[in-house]
């Protein structure tokens, strides 16, 4: 993937558009990613990061649901050790999700091409 400079269809620099696609608060990133995919057909850099952001968000939702389900199962088991482990898993999931989005946003704002292991390959295929 080439980072050749230029503007996105929204008039933003391509690194700014790609960085906004990773902002996790109030669904800004999801909305921006969808807008980029619908409006921008030529900017490969912004499209790649929009698709990767959506895929990463989907993986994070699944990870969070698994952590919450484990937390509820541990609470129903009425075991303090399992509940403590479940709480730690839940906090770890939250930390990894928010931290991942922040790191990806910073790297995209810097204009760097970062491909996540499985998600990056899919995003590269689907962003064409």
Secondary structure, 3 states (H helix, E strand, C coil): CCCCCCECCCCCEHHHHHHHCCCCHHHHHHHHHHHHHHHCCCCHHHHHHHHHHHHHHHHHHHHHHHHHHHHHHHHHHCCHHHHHHHHHHHHHHHHHHHHHHHHHHHHHHCCCCCCCHHHHHHHHHHCC
